[in-house]
Amino acid sequence: MRTSIPSTLTRPDVRRRTAAALAATGLVLSVAACSGGDEEASASGGGGEDQLTVEMNLYSRSLPYFQDFVAGAQERAEAEGVTLNVTYGETDPQLQYDQVQNALTQSPDGVIVVPVDPAALIPVFQQASDGGVPVLTAINDIEEDGWPSVVGHVGKEYTDVGREKAQYLVDTLGGQGTVAMIHGIRGLLFSELQAQGAMEVFAENPGITVIDGPYTGEFSSDAGLAAAENVLTANPDVDALYFDNDDIALGGVLAAQQRGIAMEDIVIIGTDGGEPARQAVAAGELDMTITLCGFLNGKQAMDTLVSFVRDGDEPAERTVEVTSQMVTRDSYEDVEALIASGDC
Amino acid sequence: MTAMRERPVRSDPPGERTPRPQVRVRGALFDRLFVPVVLLALVAYLSATNDAFFSRINVTNVLMQASILAIVAFGATFVIMAGQLDLSMGTGSALISVIGATVMVDTGSVLMGVGACLLAGLLLGLVNGVVVTALQVPSFIATLGTMIICGGVALAMTNGGVVSGLPSGFREVATLRLFGLPVLVWGTAAVFLLLWWLQRQTVFGYQVLAVGGNAEAARLSGISLGRVRLLVFVLAGLATALAAIALLVRVQSGQPNANGTLALEAIAAVVVGGTSLNGGRGSVVRTLWGVLLIAVLRNGLDLSGISEDYKQVVLGAVFILAASVDFLRRRLVRRRVTPSVAGPALSTPVPPDAGPGPAVTGSGTVPPTSAIAPHR
């Protein structure tokens, strides 16, 4: 049931981060308090109270972002005396439906779900709400029909991420240039919503020519490399490569290097801010990536749910916004510090 | 003999009911040249419509993009010719790339990393082979199991993140070029030649076809079914390891999420090339054509910039079209053969191809057991 937790803790960087974060518990509590005024009482009064059980179901294991989310939620769960059980939907809405339904039979005190699909889980959320089990969605929001059945949502809109990335490109290129977009997985909210947000910004900037490139089909550098090679062959004078994920963006860096393009002459951006990508930013290969702060997001989700279960505090807004951090060569060190302290 | 009567599809008593050689040659020629001709037509079309296609850099790109699929598909050819399937090659290669990268990062030694990759591939192949032969688990299920396990272990080792920071010596290997082509392309060519030799010039190569064509007949002629089946999985495991090394060379990092659909693509490449999914008929050369067709098509579709959704439709349609040539070939033969003979003669196994190269002449010194070669 909790199989993922030990493996998460065996990773040196995660272990380091968790230790650092535990050492800074006071800071953690103040951050939690900052995220909503009502939570202060519950956050400081937590710990020794009644034992809660929270079932958490995630989108998939396949990205470090989700593992960071689990680690953040786990840290807060330990501090609050919550037993956390984690299952993974493996990007399959049907599997996730079954898993959440199974989780409900354990009569948990609350459920946190990162939905694969915005609509598929609404019936099972309805069922949970009828049975008096509070459900919180995180990272991916659900359609409005389902909102009455859930406590709220913790996360950042992917469309906003796409807008920020596109704005970064527009600013960096000075409003003039050709941008090739290389997408991740067709139909995946993460890929599609980012692209949608980015397209809105590009449409407002007539100086930017967009080449709507291929989908790589998977988040691996090899797939990103092949796609970027083909895009650069078909359009040799692009000024920027937009990727919706870092793993494929790192493939794009290789493609540009193999073509003999100097790293200063092309802007390459991704999303996720994992360690290899941050190193690539520091080395001047990747120009920008956005980290969605999975660790912080996980902590906020757990705190929001626990304060609702213990004290009935509803989130002030339906959506609890999560900060993201843009990682560029300038901001790189600041973000590293935030991550080390568990604040991202 | 009972077994033969049960599976008349595979039985081909020599001298009896064998259609006239001329007819078989025509069918076989059509069968053998179909994919290469489609490939040439595609290349001609793409060269005519897109200036970038036949550029030196794009040709290199296509070969590089095809290399990992090619290595895996060459290994899969033996598995499929033996009448088995190996679904674990995709996630297996992802896991092995993670293992290799981790060992290289931890020890700083490229050789240790490569050794770890080969060892892991050997182990994966042995596990698949033992589960299939000793436990009698159908290979589809056995390798589906190892496929899922490999994916899980790769994610557990990395949390889904890539393993980067390989030794600088390894990076130099990646950028090395011989006669204008990257080392990876030469490596893939070497794997092709080795496996081609293994298939055409060794007893093992013919035993694989024999076991896949008619297991009972092969057993009765003294071939150890278990040994041959175990060996094809070990071969596939080693091919998986080589694909993992190719992946490391190509992207300089261990990739837990890579190659999710590679095993299926490899099976598609093998079948599109003309190797029978039922076993007993096929060749590594055919697989080479299948791989090149898929790689050129993918590249061409990317260059053309058509919508992603239609790309998938085109790709699927080409898979079906290329694989249906087997049926067309049989129709071609049927039209030329008298009805009374048609039935059993249609399904006589076709010999392994001599391939496009001049190197191999006829079936050589090794007597094939079930695939009786007709003389042209």
Interface residues (C-beta under 8 A of the other chain):
Chain A: S7 T8 R11 V14 R61 S62 L63 P64 F66 Q67 H183 R186 I211 D212 G213 P214 Y215 G217 E218 F219 S220 S221 D222 A223 L225 A226 A227 E229 N230 V231 T233 A234 P236 D247 L250 G251 L254 Q258 R259 G274 E275 P276 Q279
Chain B: N50 A52 S55 I57 N58 N61 M64 Q65 I68 A94 L155 A156 T158 N159 G160 G161 V162 S164 G165 T175 L247 R250 V251 Q252 S253 Q255 P256 N257 A258 N259 G260 T261 R298 N299 L301 D302 L303 G305 E308 D309 K311
